[in-house]
Amino acid sequence: MTFPFAYTFTPEGAARGKANFRVTVSLPYPSWDALPLDNEAISTATTVLPAATGTATAN
C-alpha cells in the first residue's frame, strides 16, 4: 500500500540536510486491529537538497 504525500521544508529544516518521516495509521471505530503494533512506520533518513527555485526538495 502506498500513501502519496507532499511536504514543504522550512528553511531551517532544509538547512539540516536530512529528514525522517513517520506515518501512523488508525482504524475508525468499530474496526478492530489484530496487530496494532505495526501501525507506525518511520522512514530512513531522507536527504534534503536545495532546489533551483530557492525551496528545498527531498531525494
All heavy atoms as TSV, in Angstrom:
chain	resi	resn	atom	element	x	y	z
A	1	MET	N	N	0.837	-1.152	0.000
A	1	MET	CA	C	0.000	0.000	0.000
A	1	MET	C	C	0.897	1.236	0.000
A	1	MET	O	O	1.917	1.264	0.687
A	1	MET	CB	C	-0.885	-0.033	1.253
A	1	MET	CG	C	-1.906	1.043	1.270
A	1	MET	SD	S	-3.067	0.883	2.638
A	1	MET	CE	C	-4.070	-0.455	2.072
A	2	THR	N	N	0.535	2.228	-0.752
A	2	THR	CA	C	1.296	3.473	-0.786
A	2	THR	C	C	0.426	4.619	-0.305
A	2	THR	O	O	-0.801	4.599	-0.440
A	2	THR	CB	C	1.806	3.791	-2.203
A	2	THR	OG1	O	0.688	3.931	-3.062
A	2	THR	CG2	C	2.719	2.695	-2.720
A	3	PHE	N	N	1.082	5.611	0.274
A	3	PHE	CA	C	0.417	6.799	0.766
A	3	PHE	C	C	1.161	8.015	0.219
A	3	PHE	O	O	2.095	8.499	0.842
A	3	PHE	CB	C	0.433	6.844	2.301
A	3	PHE	CG	C	-0.328	5.715	2.936
A	3	PHE	CD1	C	0.326	4.563	3.320
A	3	PHE	CD2	C	-1.694	5.814	3.134
A	3	PHE	CE1	C	-0.368	3.527	3.905
A	3	PHE	CE2	C	-2.392	4.778	3.720
A	3	PHE	CZ	C	-1.727	3.634	4.102
A	4	PRO	N	N	0.798	8.483	-0.971
A	4	PRO	CA	C	1.499	9.648	-1.516
A	4	PRO	C	C	1.214	10.901	-0.683
A	4	PRO	O	O	0.119	11.051	-0.135
A	4	PRO	CB	C	0.931	9.785	-2.927
A	4	PRO	CG	C	-0.367	9.077	-2.889
A	4	PRO	CD	C	-0.266	8.013	-1.830
A	5	PHE	N	N	2.216	11.737	-0.550
A	5	PHE	CA	C	2.039	12.989	0.170
A	5	PHE	C	C	3.060	13.995	-0.335
A	5	PHE	O	O	4.039	13.649	-0.977
A	5	PHE	CB	C	2.191	12.796	1.688
A	5	PHE	CG	C	3.602	12.499	2.114
A	5	PHE	CD1	C	4.421	13.513	2.576
A	5	PHE	CD2	C	4.103	11.214	2.058
A	5	PHE	CE1	C	5.728	13.248	2.968
A	5	PHE	CE2	C	5.401	10.938	2.445
A	5	PHE	CZ	C	6.219	11.951	2.899
A	6	ALA	N	N	2.816	15.255	-0.065
A	6	ALA	CA	C	3.742	16.321	-0.414
A	6	ALA	C	C	4.143	17.027	0.873
A	6	ALA	O	O	3.320	17.178	1.787
A	6	ALA	CB	C	3.084	17.304	-1.376
A	7	TYR	N	N	5.374	17.446	0.956
A	7	TYR	CA	C	5.876	18.121	2.150
A	7	TYR	C	C	6.752	19.282	1.721
A	7	TYR	O	O	7.600	19.128	0.839
A	7	TYR	CB	C	6.684	17.149	3.007
A	7	TYR	CG	C	7.188	17.757	4.293
A	7	TYR	CD1	C	6.367	17.848	5.398
A	7	TYR	CD2	C	8.475	18.267	4.383
A	7	TYR	CE1	C	6.809	18.413	6.572
A	7	TYR	CE2	C	8.927	18.844	5.560
A	7	TYR	CZ	C	8.091	18.913	6.647
A	7	TYR	OH	O	8.536	19.476	7.812
A	8	THR	N	N	6.551	20.435	2.300
A	8	THR	CA	C	7.384	21.597	2.029
A	8	THR	C	C	8.274	21.835	3.234
A	8	THR	O	O	7.781	21.987	4.357
A	8	THR	CB	C	6.516	22.849	1.767
A	8	THR	OG1	O	5.653	22.573	0.664
A	8	THR	CG2	C	7.387	24.057	1.456
A	9	PHE	N	N	9.573	21.824	3.018
A	9	PHE	CA	C	10.527	22.035	4.109
A	9	PHE	C	C	10.615	23.513	4.466
A	9	PHE	O	O	10.582	24.372	3.590
A	9	PHE	CB	C	11.923	21.540	3.708
A	9	PHE	CG	C	11.994	20.055	3.561
A	9	PHE	CD1	C	11.811	19.458	2.334
A	9	PHE	CD2	C	12.245	19.260	4.656
A	9	PHE	CE1	C	11.860	18.091	2.189
A	9	PHE	CE2	C	12.310	17.887	4.529
A	9	PHE	CZ	C	12.105	17.297	3.297
A	10	THR	N	N	10.745	23.785	5.738
A	10	THR	CA	C	11.027	25.148	6.173
A	10	THR	C	C	12.500	25.420	5.871
A	10	THR	O	O	13.285	24.483	5.687
A	10	THR	CB	C	10.796	25.306	7.689
A	10	THR	OG1	O	11.717	24.454	8.378
A	10	THR	CG2	C	9.362	24.971	8.076
A	11	PRO	N	N	12.927	26.663	5.804
A	11	PRO	CA	C	14.351	26.937	5.591
A	11	PRO	C	C	15.227	26.279	6.660
A	11	PRO	O	O	16.298	25.761	6.358
A	11	PRO	CB	C	14.440	28.463	5.660
A	11	PRO	CG	C	13.083	28.931	5.244
A	11	PRO	CD	C	12.135	27.896	5.792
A	12	GLU	N	N	14.750	26.247	7.910
A	12	GLU	CA	C	15.525	25.621	8.982
A	12	GLU	C	C	15.626	24.116	8.770
A	12	GLU	O	O	16.676	23.510	8.970
A	12	GLU	CB	C	14.884	25.911	10.346
A	12	GLU	CG	C	14.871	27.360	10.736
A	12	GLU	CD	C	13.716	28.142	10.091
A	12	GLU	OE1	O	12.748	27.538	9.585
A	12	GLU	OE2	O	13.808	29.380	10.092
A	13	GLY	N	N	14.524	23.500	8.374
A	13	GLY	CA	C	14.525	22.063	8.115
A	13	GLY	C	C	15.408	21.698	6.939
A	13	GLY	O	O	16.134	20.704	6.970
A	14	ALA	N	N	15.373	22.512	5.895
A	14	ALA	CA	C	16.207	22.257	4.724
A	14	ALA	C	C	17.684	22.422	5.070
A	14	ALA	O	O	18.533	21.705	4.550
A	14	ALA	CB	C	15.822	23.195	3.587
A	15	ALA	N	N	17.997	23.346	5.960
A	15	ALA	CA	C	19.399	23.580	6.341
A	15	ALA	C	C	19.990	22.384	7.074
A	15	ALA	O	O	21.197	22.160	7.028
A	15	ALA	CB	C	19.499	24.829	7.207
A	16	ARG	N	N	19.158	21.593	7.730
A	16	ARG	CA	C	19.660	20.391	8.421
A	16	ARG	C	C	20.194	19.355	7.439
A	16	ARG	O	O	21.063	18.574	7.784
A	16	ARG	CB	C	18.552	19.777	9.264
A	16	ARG	CG	C	18.207	20.594	10.460
A	16	ARG	CD	C	17.225	19.853	11.361
A	16	ARG	NE	N	16.710	20.766	12.346
A	16	ARG	CZ	C	15.478	21.234	12.375
A	16	ARG	NH1	N	14.612	20.843	11.474
A	16	ARG	NH2	N	15.106	22.080	13.306
A	17	GLY	N	N	19.623	19.311	6.243
A	17	GLY	CA	C	20.120	18.409	5.206
A	17	GLY	C	C	19.551	17.006	5.233
A	17	GLY	O	O	19.755	16.241	4.306
A	18	LYS	N	N	18.833	16.616	6.275
A	18	LYS	CA	C	18.222	15.293	6.346
A	18	LYS	C	C	16.903	15.401	7.098
A	18	LYS	O	O	16.720	16.271	7.931
A	18	LYS	CB	C	19.136	14.301	7.065
A	18	LYS	CG	C	20.405	14.002	6.308
A	18	LYS	CD	C	20.987	12.670	6.747
A	18	LYS	CE	C	22.259	12.377	6.002
A	18	LYS	NZ	N	22.045	11.922	4.663
A	19	ALA	N	N	15.988	14.481	6.793
A	19	ALA	CA	C	14.697	14.456	7.476
A	19	ALA	C	C	14.218	13.020	7.578
A	19	ALA	O	O	14.550	12.183	6.732
A	19	ALA	CB	C	13.675	15.291	6.719
A	20	ASN	N	N	13.469	12.726	8.619
A	20	ASN	CA	C	12.788	11.447	8.762
A	20	ASN	C	C	11.294	11.717	8.721
A	20	ASN	O	O	10.837	12.767	9.164
A	20	ASN	CB	C	13.129	10.779	10.103
A	20	ASN	CG	C	14.539	10.288	10.136
A	20	ASN	OD1	O	15.449	11.051	10.425
A	20	ASN	ND2	N	14.738	9.038	9.841
A	21	PHE	N	N	10.545	10.767	8.194
A	21	PHE	CA	C	9.101	10.880	8.142
A	21	PHE	C	C	8.491	9.731	8.916
A	21	PHE	O	O	8.997	8.617	8.894
A	21	PHE	CB	C	8.597	10.865	6.693
A	21	PHE	CG	C	9.045	12.061	5.917
A	21	PHE	CD1	C	10.177	11.996	5.120
A	21	PHE	CD2	C	8.347	13.252	5.999
A	21	PHE	CE1	C	10.596	13.105	4.410
A	21	PHE	CE2	C	8.768	14.367	5.288
A	21	PHE	CZ	C	9.890	14.285	4.491
A	22	ARG	N	N	7.405	10.017	9.615
A	22	ARG	CA	C	6.703	8.999	10.384
A	22	ARG	C	C	5.245	8.992	9.958
A	22	ARG	O	O	4.624	10.046	9.791
A	22	ARG	CB	C	6.796	9.319	11.877
A	22	ARG	CG	C	6.110	8.275	12.741
A	22	ARG	CD	C	6.333	8.584	14.179
A	22	ARG	NE	N	5.091	9.156	14.699
A	22	ARG	CZ	C	4.978	9.651	15.900
A	22	ARG	NH1	N	6.011	9.727	16.700
A	22	ARG	NH2	N	3.828	10.117	16.309
A	23	VAL	N	N	4.700	7.808	9.778
A	23	VAL	CA	C	3.283	7.668	9.442
A	23	VAL	C	C	2.646	6.739	10.470
A	23	VAL	O	O	3.239	5.758	10.892
A	23	VAL	CB	C	3.088	7.133	8.004
A	23	VAL	CG1	C	3.681	5.753	7.829
A	23	VAL	CG2	C	1.629	7.140	7.613
A	24	THR	N	N	1.445	7.125	10.899
A	24	THR	CA	C	0.680	6.323	11.844
A	24	THR	C	C	-0.709	6.096	11.252
A	24	THR	O	O	-1.334	7.034	10.754
A	24	THR	CB	C	0.551	7.037	13.193
A	24	THR	OG1	O	1.852	7.335	13.680
A	24	THR	CG2	C	-0.168	6.179	14.203
A	25	VAL	N	N	-1.173	4.868	11.311
A	25	VAL	CA	C	-2.486	4.516	10.784
A	25	VAL	C	C	-3.382	4.119	11.951
A	25	VAL	O	O	-2.970	3.370	12.834
A	25	VAL	CB	C	-2.380	3.335	9.791
A	25	VAL	CG1	C	-3.750	2.900	9.311
A	25	VAL	CG2	C	-1.491	3.708	8.625
A	26	SER	N	N	-4.589	4.636	11.947
A	26	SER	CA	C	-5.570	4.211	12.946
A	26	SER	C	C	-6.866	3.868	12.224
A	26	SER	O	O	-7.235	4.516	11.241
A	26	SER	CB	C	-5.791	5.294	13.992
A	26	SER	OG	O	-6.242	6.475	13.383
A	27	LEU	N	N	-7.520	2.861	12.716
A	27	LEU	CA	C	-8.765	2.408	12.107
A	27	LEU	C	C	-9.947	3.047	12.830
A	27	LEU	O	O	-9.932	3.194	14.050
A	27	LEU	CB	C	-8.870	0.882	12.196
A	27	LEU	CG	C	-7.754	0.112	11.499
A	27	LEU	CD1	C	-7.897	-1.376	11.782
A	27	LEU	CD2	C	-7.772	0.370	10.011
A	28	PRO	N	N	-10.979	3.425	12.081
A	28	PRO	CA	C	-12.148	4.036	12.723
A	28	PRO	C	C	-12.942	3.005	13.529
A	28	PRO	O	O	-12.976	1.823	13.179
A	28	PRO	CB	C	-12.963	4.576	11.550
A	28	PRO	CG	C	-12.558	3.724	10.397
A	28	PRO	CD	C	-11.120	3.334	10.642
A	29	TYR	N	N	-13.559	3.462	14.604
A	29	TYR	CA	C	-14.430	2.607	15.402
A	29	TYR	C	C	-15.599	2.162	14.539
A	29	TYR	O	O	-16.102	2.965	13.763
A	29	TYR	CB	C	-14.928	3.389	16.628
A	29	TYR	CG	C	-15.827	2.587	17.522
A	29	TYR	CD1	C	-15.284	1.714	18.444
A	29	TYR	CD2	C	-17.200	2.676	17.421
A	29	TYR	CE1	C	-16.102	0.953	19.264
A	29	TYR	CE2	C	-18.027	1.929	18.223
A	29	TYR	CZ	C	-17.474	1.063	19.140
A	29	TYR	OH	O	-18.271	0.306	19.938
A	30	PRO	N	N	-16.041	0.985	14.556
A	30	PRO	CA	C	-15.785	-0.118	15.463
A	30	PRO	C	C	-14.783	-1.137	14.926
A	30	PRO	O	O	-14.772	-2.277	15.362
A	30	PRO	CB	C	-17.167	-0.731	15.635
A	30	PRO	CG	C	-17.770	-0.603	14.258
A	30	PRO	CD	C	-17.238	0.722	13.732
A	31	SER	N	N	-13.942	-0.748	13.983
A	31	SER	CA	C	-12.956	-1.686	13.443
A	31	SER	C	C	-12.031	-2.173	14.546
A	31	SER	O	O	-11.735	-1.458	15.501
A	31	SER	CB	C	-12.124	-1.014	12.353
A	31	SER	OG	O	-12.949	-0.603	11.297
A	32	TRP	N	N	-11.543	-3.395	14.386
A	32	TRP	CA	C	-10.654	-3.994	15.364
A	32	TRP	C	C	-9.361	-4.365	14.666
A	32	TRP	O	O	-9.377	-4.953	13.582
A	32	TRP	CB	C	-11.312	-5.232	15.973
A	32	TRP	CG	C	-10.473	-5.895	17.007
A	32	TRP	CD1	C	-10.291	-5.492	18.292
A	32	TRP	CD2	C	-9.698	-7.080	16.843
A	32	TRP	NE1	N	-9.455	-6.349	18.948
A	32	TRP	CE2	C	-9.059	-7.340	18.069
A	32	TRP	CE3	C	-9.467	-7.938	15.781
A	32	TRP	CZ2	C	-8.227	-8.417	18.274
A	32	TRP	CZ3	C	-8.635	-9.016	15.983
A	32	TRP	CH2	C	-8.022	-9.252	17.215
A	33	ASP	N	N	-8.243	-4.017	15.246
A	33	ASP	CA	C	-6.929	-4.272	14.660
A	33	ASP	C	C	-6.252	-5.409	15.423
A	33	ASP	O	O	-5.978	-5.296	16.615
A	33	ASP	CB	C	-6.075	-3.007	14.744
A	33	ASP	CG	C	-4.809	-3.103	13.925
A	33	ASP	OD1	O	-4.438	-4.215	13.511
A	33	ASP	OD2	O	-4.190	-2.057	13.696
A	34	ALA	N	N	-5.988	-6.519	14.746
A	34	ALA	CA	C	-5.383	-7.682	15.389
A	34	ALA	C	C	-3.934	-7.431	15.795
A	34	ALA	O	O	-3.435	-8.061	16.722
A	34	ALA	CB	C	-5.464	-8.886	14.461
A	35	LEU	N	N	-3.238	-6.527	15.106
A	35	LEU	CA	C	-1.829	-6.267	15.416
A	35	LEU	C	C	-1.569	-4.763	15.392
A	35	LEU	O	O	-0.988	-4.226	14.452
A	35	LEU	CB	C	-0.931	-6.998	14.410
A	35	LEU	CG	C	0.548	-7.047	14.715
A	35	LEU	CD1	C	0.830	-7.650	16.085
A	35	LEU	CD2	C	1.272	-7.835	13.640
A	36	PRO	N	N	-1.973	-4.042	16.421
A	36	PRO	CA	C	-1.829	-2.579	16.407
A	36	PRO	C	C	-0.378	-2.096	16.468
A	36	PRO	O	O	-0.110	-0.950	16.139
A	36	PRO	CB	C	-2.598	-2.141	17.651
A	36	PRO	CG	C	-2.632	-3.326	18.540
A	36	PRO	CD	C	-2.616	-4.522	17.630
A	37	LEU	N	N	0.553	-2.951	16.849
A	37	LEU	CA	C	1.950	-2.520	16.945
A	37	LEU	C	C	2.590	-2.248	15.587
A	37	LEU	O	O	3.634	-1.609	15.516
A	37	LEU	CB	C	2.773	-3.563	17.702
A	37	LEU	CG	C	2.379	-3.743	19.173
A	37	LEU	CD1	C	3.202	-4.851	19.810
A	37	LEU	CD2	C	2.545	-2.447	19.928
A	38	ASP	N	N	1.968	-2.730	14.498
A	38	ASP	CA	C	2.554	-2.488	13.168
A	38	ASP	C	C	1.894	-1.310	12.451
A	38	ASP	O	O	2.032	-1.152	11.249
A	38	ASP	CB	C	2.483	-3.743	12.303
A	38	ASP	CG	C	1.067	-4.118	11.891
A	38	ASP	OD1	O	0.106	-3.531	12.428
A	38	ASP	OD2	O	0.924	-4.998	11.027
A	39	ASN	N	N	1.230	-0.450	13.186
A	39	ASN	CA	C	0.511	0.676	12.581
A	39	ASN	C	C	1.352	1.938	12.465
A	39	ASN	O	O	0.823	2.995	12.149
A	39	ASN	CB	C	-0.752	0.984	13.384
A	39	ASN	CG	C	-1.780	-0.110	13.249
A	39	ASN	OD1	O	-1.609	-1.043	12.492
A	39	ASN	ND2	N	-2.845	0.002	13.995
A	40	GLU	N	N	2.628	1.853	12.720
A	40	GLU	CA	C	3.500	3.019	12.614
A	40	GLU	C	C	4.756	2.644	11.850
A	40	GLU	O	O	5.299	1.557	12.041
A	40	GLU	CB	C	3.883	3.529	14.007
A	40	GLU	CG	C	4.757	4.760	13.958
A	40	GLU	CD	C	5.051	5.307	15.336
A	40	GLU	OE1	O	4.142	5.913	15.923
A	40	GLU	OE2	O	6.179	5.113	15.808
A	41	ALA	N	N	5.193	3.529	10.978
A	41	ALA	CA	C	6.435	3.317	10.228
A	41	ALA	C	C	7.238	4.608	10.240
A	41	ALA	O	O	6.675	5.703	10.148
A	41	ALA	CB	C	6.145	2.908	8.790
A	42	ILE	N	N	8.568	4.471	10.371
A	42	ILE	CA	C	9.471	5.618	10.340
A	42	ILE	C	C	10.452	5.390	9.201
A	42	ILE	O	O	11.054	4.321	9.104
A	42	ILE	CB	C	10.207	5.784	11.679
A	42	ILE	CG1	C	9.186	6.021	12.803
A	42	ILE	CG2	C	11.199	6.943	11.608
A	42	ILE	CD1	C	9.768	6.054	14.188
A	43	SER	N	N	10.604	6.372	8.351
A	43	SER	CA	C	11.488	6.246	7.192
A	43	SER	C	C	12.952	6.274	7.605
A	43	SER	O	O	13.296	6.718	8.702
A	43	SER	CB	C	11.234	7.390	6.203
A	43	SER	OG	O	11.753	8.603	6.737
A	44	THR	N	N	13.787	5.821	6.708
A	44	THR	CA	C	15.216	6.058	6.882
A	44	THR	C	C	15.457	7.541	6.594
A	44	THR	O	O	14.591	8.229	6.057
A	44	THR	CB	C	16.044	5.197	5.908
A	44	THR	OG1	O	15.626	5.488	4.574
A	44	THR	CG2	C	15.851	3.709	6.176
A	45	ALA	N	N	16.610	8.031	6.938
A	45	ALA	CA	C	16.913	9.453	6.726
A	45	ALA	C	C	16.806	9.802	5.246
A	45	ALA	O	O	17.335	9.098	4.393
A	45	ALA	CB	C	18.293	9.793	7.252
A	46	THR	N	N	16.105	10.863	4.959
A	46	THR	CA	C	15.929	11.355	3.600
A	46	THR	C	C	16.804	12.584	3.417
A	46	THR	O	O	16.764	13.501	4.231
A	46	THR	CB	C	14.447	11.737	3.371
A	46	THR	OG1	O	13.647	10.583	3.623
A	46	THR	CG2	C	14.207	12.233	1.972
A	47	THR	N	N	17.610	12.606	2.359
A	47	THR	CA	C	18.486	13.744	2.099
A	47	THR	C	C	17.674	14.897	1.531
A	47	THR	O	O	16.850	14.711	0.644
A	47	THR	CB	C	19.594	13.357	1.100
A	47	THR	OG1	O	20.310	12.256	1.641
A	47	THR	CG2	C	20.543	14.506	0.852
A	48	VAL	N	N	17.924	16.081	2.051
A	48	VAL	CA	C	17.232	17.288	1.595
A	48	VAL	C	C	18.240	18.149	0.844
A	48	VAL	O	O	19.292	18.493	1.368
A	48	VAL	CB	C	16.659	18.078	2.790
A	48	VAL	CG1	C	15.958	19.338	2.303
A	48	VAL	CG2	C	15.725	17.204	3.595
A	49	LEU	N	N	17.907	18.470	-0.402
A	49	LEU	CA	C	18.775	19.294	-1.250
A	49	LEU	C	C	18.053	20.586	-1.608
A	49	LEU	O	O	16.848	20.581	-1.834
A	49	LEU	CB	C	19.118	18.548	-2.544
A	49	LEU	CG	C	19.809	17.198	-2.378
A	49	LEU	CD1	C	19.916	16.503	-3.719
A	49	LEU	CD2	C	21.174	17.388	-1.760
A	50	PRO	N	N	18.767	21.702	-1.672
A	50	PRO	CA	C	18.105	22.941	-2.098
A	50	PRO	C	C	17.687	22.846	-3.566
A	50	PRO	O	O	18.408	22.295	-4.385
A	50	PRO	CB	C	19.157	24.019	-1.894
A	50	PRO	CG	C	20.443	23.324	-1.682
A	50	PRO	CD	C	20.151	21.891	-1.337
A	51	ALA	N	N	16.530	23.345	-3.857
A	51	ALA	CA	C	16.042	23.354	-5.238
A	51	ALA	C	C	16.533	24.627	-5.925
A	51	ALA	O	O	16.896	25.609	-5.285
A	51	ALA	CB	C	14.522	23.294	-5.247
A	52	ALA	N	N	16.509	24.625	-7.243
A	52	ALA	CA	C	16.956	25.784	-8.024
A	52	ALA	C	C	16.066	27.000	-7.785
A	52	ALA	O	O	16.484	28.123	-7.969
A	52	ALA	CB	C	16.978	25.426	-9.504
A	53	THR	N	N	14.831	26.774	-7.322
A	53	THR	CA	C	13.894	27.879	-7.124
A	53	THR	C	C	14.017	28.516	-5.745
A	53	THR	O	O	13.285	29.426	-5.420
A	53	THR	CB	C	12.456	27.401	-7.300
A	53	THR	OG1	O	12.204	26.376	-6.320
A	53	THR	CG2	C	12.214	26.854	-8.687
A	54	GLY	N	N	14.911	28.009	-4.904
A	54	GLY	CA	C	15.072	28.559	-3.580
A	54	GLY	C	C	14.335	27.813	-2.511
A	54	GLY	O	O	14.443	28.112	-1.336
A	55	THR	N	N	13.542	26.803	-2.887
A	55	THR	CA	C	12.891	25.947	-1.906
A	55	THR	C	C	13.717	24.671	-1.791
A	55	THR	O	O	14.742	24.533	-2.433
A	55	THR	CB	C	11.444	25.634	-2.314
A	55	THR	OG1	O	11.463	24.997	-3.581
A	55	THR	CG2	C	10.596	26.890	-2.363
A	56	ALA	N	N	13.278	23.740	-0.989
A	56	ALA	CA	C	14.042	22.502	-0.804
A	56	ALA	C	C	13.235	21.311	-1.311
A	56	ALA	O	O	12.022	21.320	-1.269
A	56	ALA	CB	C	14.397	22.314	0.664
A	57	THR	N	N	13.922	20.290	-1.779
A	57	THR	CA	C	13.286	19.054	-2.219
A	57	THR	C	C	13.926	17.888	-1.479
A	57	THR	O	O	15.046	17.998	-0.981
A	57	THR	CB	C	13.472	18.842	-3.740
A	57	THR	OG1	O	14.866	18.776	-4.028
A	57	THR	CG2	C	12.833	19.957	-4.528
A	58	ALA	N	N	13.229	16.769	-1.423
A	58	ALA	CA	C	13.744	15.559	-0.770
A	58	ALA	C	C	14.070	14.525	-1.826
A	58	ALA	O	O	13.356	14.378	-2.804
A	58	ALA	CB	C	12.721	15.003	0.204
A	59	ASN	N	N	15.181	13.811	-1.644
A	59	ASN	CA	C	15.566	12.706	-2.533
A	59	ASN	C	C	15.498	11.414	-1.767
A	59	ASN	O	O	15.870	11.317	-0.666
A	59	ASN	CB	C	16.979	12.898	-3.068
A	59	ASN	CG	C	17.030	13.992	-4.096
A	59	ASN	OD1	O	16.019	14.383	-4.641
A	59	ASN	ND2	N	18.208	14.501	-4.333
